[in-house]
Amino acid sequence: MKLSKTLLNALEDPRLFRQYAYVDGKWTHGDGGREEAVIDPATGEALGHIPWLEADQILAAVDAADAAFVHWRALRADERCERLLAWYDLLQANREDLATIMTLEQGKPLPDARGEVEYGASFVRWFAEEGKRTFGETIPSHIPNAALGTIKEPVGIAALITPWNFPLAMITRKAAAAMAAGCTVIVKPANETPFSALALAELAERAGIPAGVFNVVLGDPPEVSKLLCAEERVKALSFTGSTRVGRLLLEQSASTVKRVSLELGGNAPFIVGPDMDPKEAAYAAVAAKFQTAGQDCLAANRILVHESIHDQFVEQFAERMAALTVGNGLESEVDLGPLIHRQAVEKAAAIVDDAISRGATLVAGDQGAAPGPNFFMPVLLTGVTPKMKVWREENFAPVAGITAYADDDQVIEMANDTEYGLAAYVYTHDIRRIWKLLRALEYGMVSVNSVKMTGPPVPFGGVKQSGLGREGGITGIDEYLSTKYYCLGGLGSVSGS
């Protein structure tokens, strides 16, 4: 398979760029000869190719993970911790190459990619240590002469299906938790951004993580996911992606009654109270809206501003948005990279057209200035209403829609008017309003006066149709653990029983 000159010249360690699947500690090509080109969304250049594995090769990955599970789970928690920490050290040591690979395949600016590598590595370190704290419980016995309690055990093989917008961190947030718990994993990365996952596999091997513990399979997404969902030996499935696909995977996993965790779509409201400084709130809203060029489940999707400061807020938002630079993520001073592919650009344009046709005002967003076919210039719309796609759908694009509201009760109703419930932002300094909104908003995460809300200690996840379960924090590892109860009878007289 041909390696692009761009990648070859950009990496300090070219061995981190792999164009094969990784199964049972071996780099594997596809037996059927099928492959897919991976495209740099900024330039349209083919970075390389990945093989599509056949069904028997996917099952070989399950065989490998099943065999490795016996030995991996038998290691002491501190032994697994040591191997994960070695992996963490290698992620840090190779941060620049990992960021470069990410920018080339995903498009995000290089500083953002460096930040994601740091963010992704932090989950490996967190769960390496958290694995040593998977405590059971002692239960006061109601049975004479018996001791009762629980222990926690790894569920088994975990299948991890991850998206293209965060191609490294979404893997480490899942895989580190599962591996620290004693599970083995099979990762299916997005076909748009597979090279970050394969670089993780290369570094996992260097860190001494045994063959079969961390596997990366590639292929046709529906085919691979269907096989993994139907496979009885796969005991857990974790997916980050759209709600539509999440529903399908949940259905496919029902026949084998898997442990399923889903981090699905978002439609985040960004609520600005009447007491806020319009400039402060507008600058924060720009940061919340345009992270990862809007291709982020946490991106502010509906900006709800109190009518008393609406006009000043719009003015400040437009001024700040105009200062953003759009371009190739490898170039300096770039704020927004390309969208992932041309279809994403077409969807963004359709959302804007729909809003304008239904009465929204286009304040800014000249697409004639886009530096390439996969770029979409930031758009600001006002007068957005619930009948518009920009309100109803997770737009996953740099399209900001602003709506005025009159009072707290109205904005709560507006914010909750969605099937999604992942994250919400609240900007106000009124403690009574903060508490009222915090309790009334139907979201799994609410961030008050801060754009940044995630990290290893955080139980990341949503309610309603934004998902099931939590990732990160002390709850993240529980997705990969089963509780076993024991009753030890015939002990004779036991004090306290």
Secondary structure, 3 states (H helix, E strand, C coil): CCCCHHHHHHCCCHHHCCCCEEECCEEECCCCCCEEEEECCCCCCEEEEEECCCHHHHHHHHHHHHHHHHHHHHCCHHHHHHHHHHHHHHHHHCHHHHHHHHHHHHCCCHHHHHHHHHHHHHHHHHHHHHHHHCCCEEECCCCCCCEEEEEEEECCEEEEECCCCCCCHHHHHHHHHHHHHCCEEEEECCCCCCHHHHHHHHHHHHCCCCCCCEEECCCCHHHHHHHHHHCCCEEEEEEECCHHHHHHHHHHHHHHCCEEEEECCCCEEEEECCCCCHHHHHHHHHHHHHHHHHCCCCCEEEEEEECCCHHHHHHHHHHHHHCCCECCCCCCCCCECCCCCHHHHHHHHHHHHHHHHCCCEEEECCHHHCCCCCCCCCEEEECCCCCCHHHHCCCCCCEEEEEEECCHHHHHHHHCCCCCCCEEEEECCCHHHHHHHHHHCCCCEEEECCCCCCCCCCCECCCHHHEECCECHHHHHHHHEEEEEEEECCCCCCCCC
